[in-house]
Amino acid sequence: IQPRERPLGLIFADNLFSGRAITEEATDGLATFLSQTSLVLDNLALLRDVERLARYDSLTGVFNRREFEARMSVEEMRCLRAGHPCSLLVVDLDNFKAVNDTHGHSAGDEVLKATGDLLRQTLRAHDLVGRFGGDEFTVLLPETGGSDLDTVVGRLGQLAWEHEIAMSIGGASFPDDCEVPSALFSIADRNLLSAKSAGRRRACLGNDHRIIRLKGP
């Protein structure tokens, strides 16, 4: 069985009880079965690839914008029903255009990949990470708010510093900063602008606009 020309399995045929030789007709039938099986497996693999491309950003491996927004809507409803907090971060790479202009787009792609890896590996399994577009990422942190958000951002900033990734972050929490989770993005996005205005490599969090410097120890 060779879907996509890659060996996947073997089938052995034998007349175990009669001991008779396998006929050419039986061999032809088996070959047809194997061909059809390979085709089915090939189509299933292609379907999985298409589904993945529909949900994930092909460069960074995190959710694409559409999938992130869909999952965020589900999480918003869950937070409202259960009364749980949640937080949203908007992450933007500092001086990313200069990286592309100076070192080329391939270098910029490597920075984006490294950022996606950093976010996925730093955060919890049930946190949502998406690439919102260009060099902007979004992170949804279920059941996280208040001082916990500051802790997450501080840890993320330290790891970004260690990996030589310069970023600015805007963040907001429900219900601390808004009455409904759907308002999180507008607050976090405004805070991102404040973080960049404060000197980059900064995070600006909450309606009180608290500033955290993103650097190592």
Residue pairs with C-beta under 8 A, 6 or more apart in sequence:
1 7
1 8
1 9
1 10
1 11
1 34
1 37
1 38
1 41
2 8
2 38
3 38
3 39
3 41
3 42
3 45
4 42
4 45
8 38
8 41
11 30
11 34
13 22
13 26
13 27
13 30
14 22
15 21
15 22
54 64
54 67
55 63
55 64
55 67
56 62
56 63
56 64
56 67
57 63
57 64
57 116
57 130
57 131
59 109
59 112
59 113
59 116
59 131
60 112
60 113
60 115
60 116
60 117
60 131
61 113
61 116
61 117
61 120
62 116
62 119
62 120
62 129
62 130
62 131
62 137
63 71
63 128
63 129
63 130
63 131
64 130
64 131
65 130
65 131
65 132
65 133
67 130
68 128
68 129
68 130
68 131
68 132
68 138
68 140
69 130
71 128
71 140
72 88
72 128
72 140
75 86
75 128
75 140
75 142
75 181
76 86
76 180
76 181
76 182
78 84
78 142
79 85
79 86
79 142
79 174
79 181
80 180
80 181
84 142
84 143
85 143
85 144
85 145
85 146
85 173
85 174
85 175
85 176
86 140
86 141
86 142
86 143
86 144
86 145
86 173
86 174
86 181
86 184
87 140
87 141
87 144
87 145
87 148
87 149
87 152
87 171
87 172
87 173
87 174
87 184
88 138
88 139
88 140
88 141
88 171
88 172
88 173
88 184
88 185
88 188
89 138
89 139
89 141
89 152
89 153
89 169
89 170
89 171
89 188
90 132
90 136
90 137
90 138
90 169
90 170
90 171
90 185
90 188
90 189
90 191
90 192
91 115
91 119
91 136
91 137
91 138
91 139
91 167
91 168
91 169
92 135
92 136
92 137
92 167
92 168
92 169
92 192
92 196
93 111
93 112
93 115
93 135
93 136
93 165
93 166
93 167
94 166
94 167
94 168
94 196
94 200
94 201
95 166
95 200
96 108
96 111
96 134
96 135
99 107
99 108
99 111
100 107
100 108
108 135
111 135
111 165
112 131
112 135
114 163
114 165
115 135
115 137
115 165
115 167
116 129
116 131
116 137
118 156
118 159
118 160
118 163
118 165
119 129
119 137
119 139
119 156
120 129
122 155
122 156
122 159
123 129
123 139
123 141
123 152
123 156
124 141
126 142
127 139
127 140
127 141
127 142
128 138
128 139
128 140
128 142
129 137
129 138
129 139
130 137
130 138
130 139
131 137
131 138
132 138
138 185
141 149
141 152
144 152
144 173
145 173
145 174
145 175
145 176
146 173
146 176
149 171
149 173
149 205
149 206
150 205
150 210
150 212
153 169
153 171
153 203
153 205
153 212
153 214
154 212
156 169
156 214
157 167
157 169
157 201
157 203
157 212
157 213
157 214
157 215
158 214
158 215
158 216
158 217
160 166
160 167
160 214
161 201
161 214
161 215
161 216
162 216
166 200
166 201
167 201
167 214
168 192
168 195
168 196
168 200
168 201
168 202
168 203
168 214
169 192
169 195
169 202
169 203
169 204
169 205
169 214
170 187
170 188
170 189
170 190
170 191
170 192
170 193
170 194
170 195
170 203
170 204
170 205
171 188
171 191
171 203
171 204
171 205
171 206
172 178
172 183
172 184
172 187
172 188
172 191
172 205
172 206
172 207
173 184
173 205
173 206
174 180
174 181
174 183
174 184
176 206
176 207
177 183
177 184
177 187
177 206
177 207
178 184
178 187
187 206
187 207
191 204
191 205
191 206
191 209
192 204
194 204
194 209
194 211
195 202
195 203
195 204
195 211
196 202
198 204
198 211
201 213
201 214
201 215
202 211
202 212
202 213
202 214
203 211
203 212
203 214
204 210
204 211
204 212
205 212
